[in-house]
Amino acid sequence: MPQKKSQIIESMKEEIKTKIEESEETKPSSTVSIEKSGWTKPKPVEIEKIVIDLTKQGNFPSKIGIILRDKYNVPKTKILGKKITKILKDNNIKYLTEKDLTEKKIEKLKLHIEKHKQDYTASRSLTKQLWALYRLKK
């Protein structure tokens, strides 16, 4: 006996709902949690040690700030009294500034453009980097 269209549609809706519920149960949790566990207030000495270790691993100050925010739940190191660059200067540790990083990118782009003269996207990104460097020098 043939089923009515409404019965078929209802059965399909139920199948879709069950599939959606099953897929939501098996979804992996996202890598970034929506709710932070709360900002902690570690001691300035602990943060200084972490900043020094991260610098020795080759990270620059802006990336260190991101790592502190994401991994260690520190919103801003300035709240604790010192900026990251101030901590590094006090400990006589050399670090790469944003200006140094953009100069390295410009050098790489110039070498690339010498080899590939028809690469217009690279020349466009070179001009963008030159403007960024100009803004940093101000």
C-alpha angles and dihedrals in degrees: 000000000000117000122234119253092245091055091050092049092049092050091049091050090052091050091050092049092052092048091051092049091049093049092050090053093051097044113117116240113260119258093237114055116223094219118052116221088238133280112283127209107221119183117270090241091059092049092049090054091048092048092050092048092049091049091051088054088060103260122141124225099265091050091047089056090053092048092049090051096047104036105025100032093234108146097198131350090213088071088063092056108268138061119234092250091051090053090051093047092050090053093045094240119153116224138176115260125209088256091057092049094051091048089054091050090050092052092051092048092050091053091048093049091050089058097038109037095170094057099109095172090059091050089050091052089048091058090048091052091048090054090048089052090049090053092048092052092055 
